[in-house]
Amino acid sequence: MSASPALIAGWARSAVVPRGGAFGQLEPHEIGAPVLQALLARAGVAPGEVDAVVVGNALGAGGNPARMVALAAGLSDRCACFTVDTQCCSGLDAVTMAVGLLGSGQASLVVAGGVEAWSRSPIRQHRPRHPGEPAVPYERPAFAPDPERDPDMLVSAARYALQAGWTRQQQDAYTLRSHALASVQGTTWADELVPVASVTHDLGPRKLLAERVARMPAAVRARDLGRDWSELLGQQPDCRLSPLGISGKADGAAFVLLANEMACKRWNLSSRAVWVASASVGNPSETPLLAAEAAARAAMDRAGLHNADGLAAVELHDAFAVQGLSFAQALSLQPQRLNRNGGGLARGHPIGASGAVALVRLLADLAHEGARGDQGMTAVAGAGGIGAAAIVRRV
């Protein structure tokens, strides 16, 4: 096999469903396998022809979810299977790694993306260090060895909003727009969504009233911010986080079908988009939400883009409203150009799948008739100060 550009021959995703909802009884492979099967069927590819599956998953706690998805979908026993865990970046990083498999000649036809069954995630405990001590439950692992550099994600976002001066009013306006756009799921959504457990549309977006959102209490208490930050809170306009300005916990899956030129010719596949450039980067762990901006700049540099003006669409998995505001400002984007059909804030956050869902959303928007321009970018940030971004071009 010879190296060639990574071509995108198809994409598909499940709906994104709040944790404990319609996917509440499903394991990761039970969500991911129907999506993978539909993706191959749409492209006309036999399951036995896939060389590798690369799957992002953050909450499976071991094992190899990629292998489970591949076997449940009826792929060949010989299919190579890789599971990637870079937390929120996992789904997009999985696709980038799949592109590397094609480029190095190790595969010619690869399915890549992410899947998360947050509803079925294992109960976590640290083993006791000494006999007789109880196990210690925990909600999340450490993402930096120094606790001072590893704040709670909500606390980090709240501190950043205070520091940067993003007001509650601005965050609420962003949140209302995201939900309003995502609530109108049109023709591009039908092209990308695969019914799983009879769910055919995202269940997170809501029709919100501005007055109700404004009255909601802050998601982070002042005392949880720390002493210095609490004092700052009283010295400037209200910059507290709203509960609806945070992407909700969710389940879901999304995949793309990648092929080199040889595979496209052999299986008569239509190249619907081309992988242009990508970047996975590190950033200060104290403010992980900013890592998406760093990754986006790195991806644009690799694509030879001096700014975002040449991009027809930009899809950010915005875990927080303040993250979306900051990202748009950093890239000099008009707000309406970011997540033009809503975003992760409204859909929800199936951690290991979120980056892949954003990529599928981007590809569907670019392919839709009437899209202006042919290049788009997607980006996501992850716990611990890591970011991922990719630029694709429609064919």
C-alpha positions in Angstrom: 0.0 0.0 0.0 1.3 3.4 -0.9 0.7 6.6 1.0 -1.9 9.0 -0.5 -4.1 11.8 0.8 -6.8 10.8 3.3 -10.1 10.9 1.6 -13.4 11.0 3.5 -15.9 8.6 1.8 -18.8 9.0 4.4 -19.9 9.9 7.9 -22.6 9.0 10.3 -23.6 9.6 13.9 -26.2 8.7 16.4 -28.3 11.3 18.2 -26.7 12.8 21.3 -28.9 11.8 24.2 -28.7 13.1 27.9 -27.2 10.6 30.3 -29.7 8.3 31.8 -32.1 8.9 28.8 -33.0 6.8 25.8 -29.5 5.2 25.6 -29.3 4.7 29.3 -29.2 0.9 29.1 -26.8 0.6 26.1 -23.1 -0.2 26.3 -20.7 1.6 24.1 -20.7 -1.1 21.4 -24.5 -1.1 21.4 -24.5 2.6 20.5 -21.6 2.5 18.1 -22.2 -0.7 16.1 -25.4 0.4 14.4 -23.8 3.7 13.4 -20.8 1.9 11.9 -23.0 -0.6 10.1 -25.1 2.2 8.6 -22.0 4.1 7.6 -20.6 1.1 5.6 -24.0 0.3 4.1 -24.4 3.9 2.8 -20.9 3.8 1.2 -21.5 0.3 -0.2 -18.5 -1.2 1.6 -18.6 -4.8 2.9 -17.8 -5.1 6.6 -15.0 -7.5 5.9 -13.0 -5.0 3.9 -12.3 -2.5 6.7 -8.6 -2.7 7.6 -8.8 -0.9 11.0 -11.2 0.8 13.4 -10.0 3.7 15.7 -12.4 4.8 18.4 -12.2 7.5 21.0 -13.6 6.6 24.4 -13.0 8.3 27.7 -15.1 6.6 30.3 -14.9 2.9 29.4 -12.2 2.3 32.1 -10.1 -0.2 30.2 -10.7 -3.0 27.8 -10.8 -2.1 24.1 -14.1 -0.5 23.1 -12.9 -0.2 19.5 -12.7 -4.0 19.3 -16.1 -4.4 20.9 -17.6 -2.0 18.4 -15.9 -3.7 15.4 -17.0 -7.2 16.3 -20.5 -6.1 17.2 -20.8 -4.5 13.8 -19.7 -7.7 12.1 -16.3 -6.6 10.9 -13.7 -9.2 10.2 -11.7 -10.8 13.0 -8.5 -9.6 11.2 -9.6 -5.9 11.6 -7.1 -4.0 13.7 -8.7 -2.0 16.5 -7.3 0.9 18.5 -9.0 2.7 21.3 -7.8 6.3 22.0 -8.3 8.2 25.3 -7.5 11.9 25.2 -10.7 12.7 27.1 -12.8 15.2 25.3 -10.4 15.2 22.3 -10.6 11.5 21.9 -13.1 11.3 19.0 -11.2 13.8 16.9 -7.8 12.5 17.8 -8.9 9.0 16.8 -9.6 10.3 13.3 -6.3 12.1 13.1 -4.6 8.8 14.1 -6.6 6.9 11.4 -5.3 9.4 8.9 -1.8 8.5 10.0 -2.5 4.8 9.4 -3.5 5.7 5.8 -0.5 8.0 5.3 2.0 5.4 6.6 0.6 2.7 4.3 -0.6 0.5 7.2 -4.2 0.6 6.0 -6.3 1.6 3.0 -9.8 1.7 4.5 -10.4 2.8 8.1 -13.4 3.7 10.2 -12.6 6.3 12.9 -14.5 8.4 15.4 -15.8 8.1 19.0 -18.4 6.5 21.2 -19.4 7.2 24.8 -22.0 5.5 27.0 -21.7 7.8 30.0 -24.9 6.2 31.4 -23.1 2.9 31.7 -19.7 4.2 32.8 -18.0 2.2 35.6 -18.2 3.3 39.2 -14.7 4.5 40.0 -12.7 3.8 43.1 -9.0 4.0 44.1 -7.6 0.9 45.8 -6.7 1.4 49.4 -3.0 1.9 50.0 -2.9 -0.1 53.3 -4.7 -3.2 54.6 -8.0 -2.4 56.4 -8.5 1.0 54.6 -11.6 1.4 52.5 -11.5 2.0 48.7 -11.9 5.7 47.8 -14.6 6.6 45.3 -13.8 9.4 42.8 -15.7 11.1 40.0 -12.8 11.9 37.7 -9.1 11.1 37.6 -6.3 13.6 38.0 -5.3 15.4 34.8 -2.1 17.0 36.1 0.3 15.8 38.8 0.1 19.1 40.6 -3.3 19.6 42.2 -2.8 23.4 41.9 -2.7 22.9 38.1 -5.7 20.6 38.0 -8.7 22.6 39.1 -12.3 21.3 38.7 -13.4 22.0 35.1 -16.4 24.1 36.2 -14.2 26.1 38.6 -11.6 26.6 35.9 -14.3 27.9 33.5 -15.8 30.2 36.1 -12.4 31.6 37.0 -11.6 32.2 33.4 -15.0 34.0 32.8 -14.1 36.3 35.8 -10.6 36.9 34.6 -11.5 37.6 31.0 -14.7 39.6 31.9 -17.2 37.5 30.0 -20.4 38.5 31.7 -23.3 36.3 32.6 -25.5 38.2 30.2 -23.1 37.5 27.3 -23.0 33.8 28.3 -26.7 33.5 28.5 -27.2 35.1 25.1 -24.7 32.6 23.6 -26.5 29.7 25.3 -30.0 30.8 24.0 -28.7 31.1 20.5 -27.0 27.7 20.6 -30.2 25.9 21.8 -32.4 27.9 19.4 -30.3 26.8 16.4 -29.9 23.2 17.5 -33.6 22.9 18.1 -34.3 23.3 14.4 -32.8 20.0 13.0 -33.1 20.3 9.2 -32.1 18.4 6.1 -28.4 18.2 6.9 -29.2 16.4 10.2 -31.2 13.7 8.4 -28.2 13.0 6.2 -25.9 12.4 9.1 -28.1 10.8 11.8 -28.6 7.0 12.2 -31.5 5.8 14.3 -30.3 4.1 17.5 -32.9 2.8 20.0 -35.5 4.5 17.8 -34.0 8.0 18.5 -33.7 10.1 15.4 -32.7 13.5 16.7 -30.6 15.1 19.4 -32.5 15.3 22.7 -30.4 17.9 24.4 -31.5 21.2 22.7 -34.4 23.0 24.3 -36.6 26.0 23.6 -35.5 28.4 26.3 -36.9 31.6 27.7 -34.4 34.3 28.3 -36.1 35.3 31.5 -35.9 31.8 32.9 -32.2 31.4 32.0 -31.4 34.8 33.6 -33.0 33.7 36.9 -31.1 30.5 37.2 -28.6 30.3 40.1 -24.9 30.2 39.3 -23.4 26.8 38.6 -20.4 27.4 40.8 -20.6 28.9 44.3 -18.4 31.9 45.1 -16.6 30.0 47.9 -15.6 27.2 45.5 -13.7 29.7 43.4 -11.1 30.3 46.1 -10.5 33.4 48.2 -8.9 35.7 45.7 -11.4 34.8 43.0 -14.4 35.3 45.3 -13.1 38.8 46.1 -12.8 39.5 42.3 -16.4 38.4 41.8 -17.6 41.3 44.0 -15.5 43.9 42.1 -16.9 43.6 38.6 -20.1 42.7 36.6 -21.7 39.3 37.1 -19.5 36.8 35.3 -20.9 33.6 36.9 -21.7 30.5 34.9 -25.3 29.5 34.2 -26.2 25.8 34.5 -27.4 26.0 30.9 -24.1 27.5 29.8 -22.5 24.1 30.4 -22.7 21.2 28.0 -24.6 18.4 29.6 -23.5 14.8 30.2 -24.6 12.6 27.3 -24.3 9.4 25.3 -23.6 9.1 21.6 -21.4 7.9 18.7 -20.0 9.3 15.5 -17.7 7.9 12.8 -16.2 8.7 9.4 -15.0 6.4 6.7 -11.5 7.2 5.5 -9.8 5.7 2.4 -6.8 6.3 0.3 -7.1 6.7 -3.5 -6.4 3.0 -4.2 -9.3 1.9 -1.9 -11.7 4.5 -3.5 -10.9 3.1 -6.9 -11.2 -0.5 -5.8 -14.5 -0.2 -4.0 -15.9 2.6 -6.3 -16.1 5.0 -3.4 -17.0 8.6 -3.8 -14.6 11.0 -2.2 -16.8 13.5 -0.4 -14.1 15.4 1.4 -10.4 15.5 1.9 -8.5 15.8 5.1 -6.4 18.9 4.8 -4.6 19.4 8.1 -4.9 18.7 11.8 -3.2 19.5 15.1 -3.2 18.0 18.6 -1.5 20.3 21.1 -0.9 21.0 24.8 -1.8 24.2 26.7 -1.7 25.3 30.3 -3.8 22.8 32.3 -5.2 25.5 34.6 -7.5 26.7 31.7 -8.1 23.7 29.5 -11.0 25.3 27.6 -8.4 27.6 25.8 -6.6 24.6 24.3 -9.1 24.5 21.4 -7.9 27.9 20.3 -4.3 26.8 20.4 -5.1 23.7 18.3 -7.2 25.7 15.8 -4.3 28.1 15.2 -1.9 25.2 14.8 -4.2 23.5 12.3 -4.6 26.7 10.3 -0.9 27.2 10.2 -0.4 23.7 8.8 -3.1 24.3 6.2 -1.5 27.6 5.2 -4.4 29.7 6.4 -3.5 33.1 8.0 -6.9 33.6 9.5 -10.4 32.0 9.6 -11.8 34.2 6.8 -11.3 31.4 4.3 -13.3 28.9 6.2 -16.9 28.2 5.1 -17.9 26.7 8.5 -16.3 26.3 12.0 -17.6 23.8 14.4 -16.4 23.9 18.0 -17.4 21.5 20.7 -18.2 24.2 23.2 -18.3 22.6 26.6 -19.0 26.1 28.1 -20.7 29.2 26.7 -17.7 31.2 27.8 -15.5 28.9 25.8 -17.4 29.6 22.6 -17.3 33.3 23.3 -13.5 33.2 23.8 -12.9 31.0 20.8 -14.8 33.3 18.5 -13.0 36.3 19.8 -9.6 34.6 19.5 -10.1 33.7 15.9 -11.9 37.0 15.0 -15.0 35.1 14.1 -18.4 36.6 14.0 -20.6 34.6 16.4 -23.0 33.5 13.7 -20.2 31.8 11.9 -19.4 29.5 14.8 -21.6 26.4 15.2 -24.2 27.7 12.8 -26.6 24.9 13.7 -26.0 25.1 17.4 -23.1 23.3 19.1 -22.1 20.9 21.8 -23.4 23.3 24.4 -26.9 22.5 23.2 -26.4 18.9 22.1 -24.6 17.6 25.1 -21.2 16.1 25.8 -20.6 12.4 25.1 -17.0 13.0 26.1 -15.1 10.5 23.9 -17.4 11.1 21.0 -17.8 14.9 21.2 -15.0 15.7 18.8 -16.2 13.2 16.2 -19.7 14.4 16.5 -18.5 18.0 15.8 -16.5 16.7 12.8 -19.6 14.9 11.4 -21.7 18.0 11.9 -19.0 20.0 10.0 -18.9 17.6 7.1 -22.7 17.5 6.8 -22.9 21.3 6.8 -20.2 21.6 4.1 -21.8 19.0 1.9 -25.2 20.6 2.1 -26.3 22.5 -1.0 -25.8 26.2 -0.5 -22.7 26.0 1.7 -20.4 28.9 0.9 -16.9 27.8 0.3 -15.4 24.4 0.5 -13.2 24.3 3.7 -14.2 24.0 7.3 -12.6 23.5 10.7 -13.6 21.7 13.8 -12.0 22.0 17.3 -12.3 20.6 20.8 -10.5 21.0 24.1 -9.9 18.4 26.7 -9.1 18.1 30.4 -5.5 18.6 31.4 -5.0 21.3 28.8 -5.0 19.5 25.5 -6.7 20.5 22.3 -7.4 19.1 18.9 -8.5 20.6 15.6 -8.9 19.6 12.0 -9.5 21.2 8.6 -11.3 19.4 5.8 -12.2 20.4 2.3 -15.4 19.1 0.6 -15.1 17.6 -2.9 
